[in-house]
Amino acid sequence: MSSLAQSLFLDSEISVDQELPRAGTSLEIPLVYDSIAREFKQMATRGLVEIVQERTRDGMAGPMIETLRYRRLRIG
């Protein structure tokens, strides 16, 4: 079973900076975007991606990730 984050990861090119999409996707919802971005940060701790840029904003439950750029490092 693949999550949206895993699908985005698998669709991305290796060694190419990419931004998580927002417009026209379920990631338009701030909580969904934050959740997927946090999954990418977990992938970074496993060495699958490198976080190139991250922007957060204050939310009601603490900081929320507003934009995230990443670079895929390996196949999987």
N, CA and C atoms as a LAMMPS dump frame, in Angstrom:
ITEM: TIMESTEP
0
ITEM: NUMBER OF ATOMS
228
ITEM: BOX BOUNDS ff ff ff
-5.0000000000000000e+02 5.0000000000000000e+02
-5.0000000000000000e+02 5.0000000000000000e+02
-5.0000000000000000e+02 5.0000000000000000e+02
ITEM: ATOMS id mol type element x y z
1 1 1 N 0.843 -1.17 0
2 1 2 C 0 0 0
3 1 3 C 0.897 1.245 0
4 2 1 N 0.732 2.113 -0.991
5 2 2 C 1.543 3.311 -1.134
6 2 3 C 0.812 4.531 -0.6
7 3 1 N 1.558 5.369 0.089
8 3 2 C 0.997 6.65 0.513
9 3 3 C 1.2 7.656 -0.62
10 4 1 N 0.56 8.786 -0.505
11 4 2 C 0.734 9.845 -1.494
12 4 3 C 2.201 10.283 -1.543
13 5 1 N 2.838 10.375 -0.389
14 5 2 C 4.25 10.768 -0.342
15 5 3 C 5.104 9.751 -1.095
16 6 1 N 4.853 8.476 -0.91
17 6 2 C 5.625 7.451 -1.61
18 6 3 C 5.396 7.53 -3.115
19 7 1 N 4.169 7.786 -3.53
20 7 2 C 3.872 7.921 -4.954
21 7 3 C 4.608 9.114 -5.556
22 8 1 N 4.603 10.25 -4.849
23 8 2 C 5.319 11.427 -5.325
24 8 3 C 6.816 11.149 -5.398
25 9 1 N 7.333 10.454 -4.399
26 9 2 C 8.752 10.089 -4.38
27 9 3 C 9.096 9.225 -5.592
28 10 1 N 8.301 8.207 -5.839
29 10 2 C 8.577 7.289 -6.943
30 10 3 C 8.444 7.96 -8.31
31 11 1 N 7.603 8.983 -8.407
32 11 2 C 7.425 9.713 -9.663
33 11 3 C 8.5 10.77 -9.9
34 12 1 N 9.305 11.064 -8.888
35 12 2 C 10.311 12.12 -9.029
36 12 3 C 11.59 11.564 -9.65
37 13 1 N 12.343 12.473 -10.288
38 13 2 C 13.599 12.1 -10.912
39 13 3 C 14.73 12.175 -9.889
40 14 1 N 15.704 11.307 -10.047
41 14 2 C 16.868 11.297 -9.159
42 14 3 C 17.747 12.507 -9.456
43 15 1 N 18.222 13.15 -8.404
44 15 2 C 19.148 14.29 -8.458
45 15 3 C 18.556 15.555 -9.075
46 16 1 N 17.247 15.681 -9.09
47 16 2 C 16.589 16.873 -9.631
48 16 3 C 15.789 17.528 -8.502
49 17 1 N 16.052 18.819 -8.244
50 17 2 C 15.286 19.538 -7.226
51 17 3 C 13.821 19.611 -7.655
52 18 1 N 12.939 19.295 -6.712
53 18 2 C 11.509 19.33 -6.988
54 18 3 C 10.788 19.919 -5.788
55 19 1 N 9.663 20.529 -6.059
56 19 2 C 8.827 21.086 -4.998
57 19 3 C 7.561 20.245 -4.888
58 20 1 N 7.133 20.006 -3.669
59 20 2 C 5.86 19.3 -3.516
60 20 3 C 4.777 20.12 -4.193
61 21 1 N 3.954 19.502 -5.017
62 21 2 C 2.909 20.253 -5.721
63 21 3 C 1.844 20.737 -4.749
64 22 1 N 1.165 21.789 -5.108
65 22 2 C 0.104 22.304 -4.249
66 22 3 C -1.164 22.506 -5.071
67 23 1 N -1.119 23.407 -6.018
68 23 2 C -2.317 23.765 -6.792
69 23 3 C -2.841 22.577 -7.586
70 24 1 N -4.15 22.389 -7.518
71 24 2 C -4.79 21.345 -8.3
72 24 3 C -4.647 19.948 -7.739
73 25 1 N -4.159 19.828 -6.508
74 25 2 C -3.994 18.511 -5.883
75 25 3 C -4.618 18.535 -4.487
76 26 1 N -4.664 17.36 -3.863
77 26 2 C -5.159 17.301 -2.484
78 26 3 C -4.226 18.037 -1.532
79 27 1 N -3.012 18.365 -2.003
80 27 2 C -2.06 19.085 -1.162
81 27 3 C -2.403 20.567 -1.023
82 28 1 N -3.486 21.01 -1.677
83 28 2 C -3.95 22.391 -1.484
84 28 3 C -4.404 22.602 -0.038
85 29 1 N -4.82 21.547 0.62
86 29 2 C -5.267 21.625 2.015
87 29 3 C -4.022 21.687 2.904
88 30 1 N -3.842 22.759 3.684
89 30 2 C -2.616 22.942 4.459
90 30 3 C -2.248 21.761 5.355
91 31 1 N -3.206 21.139 6.012
92 31 2 C -2.877 20.008 6.889
93 31 3 C -2.379 18.807 6.094
94 32 1 N -2.93 18.588 4.915
95 32 2 C -2.488 17.479 4.065
96 32 3 C -1.071 17.761 3.574
97 33 1 N -0.823 18.989 3.121
98 33 2 C 0.51 19.364 2.65
99 33 3 C 1.534 19.147 3.767
100 34 1 N 1.226 19.619 4.959
101 34 2 C 2.136 19.477 6.097
102 34 3 C 2.416 18.003 6.378
103 35 1 N 1.406 17.177 6.338
104 35 2 C 1.561 15.749 6.614
105 35 3 C 2.477 15.083 5.583
106 36 1 N 2.256 15.377 4.308
107 36 2 C 3.079 14.79 3.25
108 36 3 C 4.515 15.307 3.35
109 37 1 N 4.669 16.591 3.623
110 37 2 C 6.007 17.169 3.776
111 37 3 C 6.751 16.504 4.932
112 38 1 N 6.055 16.205 6.003
113 38 2 C 6.696 15.531 7.14
114 38 3 C 7.11 14.101 6.774
115 39 1 N 6.334 13.444 5.914
116 39 2 C 6.745 12.129 5.42
117 39 3 C 8.034 12.241 4.614
118 40 1 N 8.154 13.312 3.822
119 40 2 C 9.387 13.524 3.072
120 40 3 C 10.562 13.786 4.01
121 41 1 N 10.329 14.47 5.106
122 41 2 C 11.396 14.694 6.08
123 41 3 C 11.833 13.369 6.706
124 42 1 N 10.892 12.452 6.907
125 42 2 C 11.249 11.117 7.406
126 42 3 C 12.067 10.36 6.359
127 43 1 N 11.707 10.52 5.087
128 43 2 C 12.49 9.901 4.012
129 43 3 C 13.917 10.452 4.016
130 44 1 N 14.06 11.723 4.356
131 44 2 C 15.384 12.343 4.412
132 44 3 C 16.233 11.699 5.505
133 45 1 N 15.626 11.36 6.63
134 45 2 C 16.388 10.711 7.703
135 45 3 C 16.836 9.308 7.298
136 46 1 N 16.14 8.716 6.315
137 46 2 C 16.515 7.38 5.816
138 46 3 C 17.44 7.475 4.604
139 47 1 N 17.796 8.693 4.2
140 47 2 C 18.725 8.883 3.101
141 47 3 C 18.119 8.751 1.718
142 48 1 N 16.794 8.803 1.618
143 48 2 C 16.142 8.683 0.314
144 48 3 C 16.082 10.005 -0.425
145 49 1 N 15.923 11.093 0.308
146 49 2 C 15.849 12.429 -0.277
147 49 3 C 16.69 13.382 0.559
148 50 1 N 17.002 14.517 -0.043
149 50 2 C 17.638 15.615 0.681
150 50 3 C 16.648 16.774 0.653
151 51 1 N 16.392 17.377 1.805
152 51 2 C 15.52 18.546 1.861
153 51 3 C 16.355 19.741 1.433
154 52 1 N 15.941 20.388 0.36
155 52 2 C 16.682 21.502 -0.219
156 52 3 C 16.212 22.824 0.389
157 53 1 N 14.914 22.943 0.605
158 53 2 C 14.355 24.175 1.167
159 53 3 C 13.037 23.845 1.863
160 54 1 N 12.824 24.482 2.98
161 54 2 C 11.582 24.287 3.734
162 54 3 C 11.144 25.63 4.298
163 55 1 N 9.869 25.923 4.171
164 55 2 C 9.316 27.144 4.765
165 55 3 C 8.139 26.742 5.635
166 56 1 N 8.117 27.257 6.84
167 56 2 C 7.029 26.948 7.771
168 56 3 C 6.287 28.225 8.131
169 57 1 N 5.119 28.03 8.687
170 57 2 C 4.35 29.157 9.237
171 57 3 C 3.711 28.666 10.523
172 58 1 N 3.357 29.602 11.373
173 58 2 C 2.721 29.232 12.636
174 58 3 C 1.297 28.762 12.393
175 59 1 N 0.974 27.619 12.962
176 59 2 C -0.379 27.094 12.906
177 59 3 C -0.942 27.011 14.311
178 60 1 N -2.174 26.592 14.436
179 60 2 C -2.805 26.516 15.757
180 60 3 C -2.128 25.476 16.646
181 61 1 N -1.604 24.398 16.045
182 61 2 C -0.969 23.324 16.819
183 61 3 C 0.55 23.37 16.695
184 62 1 N 1.099 24.519 16.314
185 62 2 C 2.538 24.642 16.144
186 62 3 C 2.886 24.921 14.693
187 63 1 N 4.175 24.906 14.378
188 63 2 C 4.588 25.227 13.021
189 63 3 C 4.086 24.205 11.999
190 64 1 N 3.671 24.712 10.839
191 64 2 C 3.233 23.852 9.739
192 64 3 C 4.135 24.115 8.542
193 65 1 N 4.464 23.068 7.82
194 65 2 C 5.286 23.215 6.624
195 65 3 C 4.406 23.765 5.514
196 66 1 N 4.845 24.89 4.957
197 66 2 C 4.084 25.581 3.922
198 66 3 C 4.608 25.251 2.521
199 67 1 N 5.936 25.147 2.387
200 67 2 C 6.54 24.715 1.119
201 67 3 C 7.735 23.825 1.419
202 68 1 N 7.974 22.883 0.514
203 68 2 C 9.092 21.966 0.691
204 68 3 C 9.676 21.635 -0.681
205 69 1 N 10.974 21.841 -0.813
206 69 2 C 11.718 21.416 -2.005
207 69 3 C 12.642 20.293 -1.577
208 70 1 N 12.742 19.29 -2.424
209 70 2 C 13.564 18.129 -2.101
210 70 3 C 14.297 17.647 -3.345
211 71 1 N 15.295 16.817 -3.106
212 71 2 C 16.053 16.173 -4.177
213 71 3 C 16.101 14.679 -3.865
214 72 1 N 15.609 13.896 -4.785
215 72 2 C 15.652 12.433 -4.621
216 72 3 C 17.09 11.973 -4.786
217 73 1 N 17.564 11.134 -3.852
218 73 2 C 18.954 10.708 -3.85
219 73 3 C 19.184 9.322 -4.424
220 74 1 N 18.194 8.459 -4.316
221 74 2 C 18.388 7.095 -4.808
222 74 3 C 17.077 6.47 -5.231
223 75 1 N 17.164 5.257 -5.742
224 75 2 C 15.997 4.591 -6.33
225 75 3 C 14.949 4.242 -5.29
226 76 1 N 15.295 3.765 -4.179
227 76 2 C 14.235 3.465 -3.254
228 76 3 C 14.648 2.729 -2.07
